[in-house]
Amino acid sequence: MTALNIKTTVVICVGYPSTGKTTSTQRLYFDLANDHQVALLTTLSIRDSLGLMESLHSETDRQKVYNQIVHLTNEKLIDGSQIIILDGNFNKQTRRNAVYELLPRFGAELIIIECLVSGMEEIKERLSARQKNPDAISNKASTMELYNLIKDSSDPLLDDQFPDIPYTLLEYNTETQTLKTTKTNHQGSSILKKVTESLKRSASPQSEKNAQAFQCVKSFLFDIGGVLQSLRWEAVSNELNDLKPDLTMDAFRNALYFEKEKGFGLYETNKISTSEFWKLMAKRLDINPSEAHRLADAFGHLYGPTDSEMIDLLSEIKKSYPLFILSNSCPELEKAVLKNHRFYDVFDHVYFSHRIGYKKPSIESYLYVLEKNNLKPHECVFIDDVAKNVSEAQNLGFFGILYLSPTKLRKTLSPWLQKKTK
């Protein structure tokens, strides 16, 4: 197939528990949402909405979840979504086929990203990390028993018979951050290029920096959501159960990021008022505008607890370096941060996008922090969980680090920790 007339791109992120599937999906979602209309559909959100979080081992209930994600995918295709991202194990060929069968009549392109890791030690480490915060629904699949159950019942992706549409199968090792194409029938679309660029951008920890560059570092700049505190979209939707019982965390998130630069992007930089933005959200979610304040209150529950490993790591860094925060934020999230003031007291200053008028990945946001603290880019380490934010900081000269986990961050930061303890 050579001629491309693509109207919609469907991206399916597949993989066993703890292979980095959901982390990669969300990173891709946030990268693409700046420039495109993107809908994210996750089996986690569907399982939660169906009340099936306590039956992870049930094959019958698992099939109910996949039936629903196919139904929702069809709805998004009918609505004309530009990009639809699906996040799930999709371990059985029949479940993948159910999605494939929808695509030809919508002129859709298919991109499948198979997430994997190199060895079982990494899987065990990730499952163990999930067990430390069992209350988060994203951490429910945390046992080797469930991992093996899903793996042993899986059908190989390479055996799939793809429909007569443009398709590409990518293999993404989330441990080594390496990407390769394993099967395709075309030379690539603009969306495929952006998908591969986003995933490849994740794989640039700047290990080529020399010893002198390490010595120049004078400060550390952190993101909040997804780094210092987890994102709990389910907590937001749960706060609204009485207002809109069928509201899922996917639906809230998709409404928030729909045409981002005409809505939430403006709110993050204080270009529209609180009242304007939440009334816009109420309209998108088909909620009475008089209840818009309820949406704002619920959004304040987005941040989860702070990881104890991160607390210890920050304490170590603080002994020798000033700490700063640069966060894409809004009044509701700032309020949530201020409630956790004992933790954030370790930082010398917190810069919120809605306060400074600039948001990542704009150059102005990084320069603002540097100018306020008389720093140069090469004197600052920047840590964020969004690849585009990291790459833009790297382009300016920062030592940029893509956040994956507290353990991996500690390992990456070891040159500075070791330097100061000698």
Helices and strands as residue ranges (DSSP letters): E 8-14, H 21-33, E 38-42, H 43-49, H 59-79, E 83-87, H 93-100, G 104-106, E 108-116, H 120-131, G 137-139, H 144-152, G 157-159, E 167-173, E 178-184, H 190-201, H 211-216, E 219-222, E 229-231, H 233-239, H 249-257, G 260-262, H 264-268, H 274-284, G 289-291, H 292-299, E 303-306, H 308-318, E 323-327, H 331-339, H 341-344, E 349-352, H 353-356, H 363-372, G 377-379, E 380-384, H 387-396, E 399-402, H 406-412, H 414-421
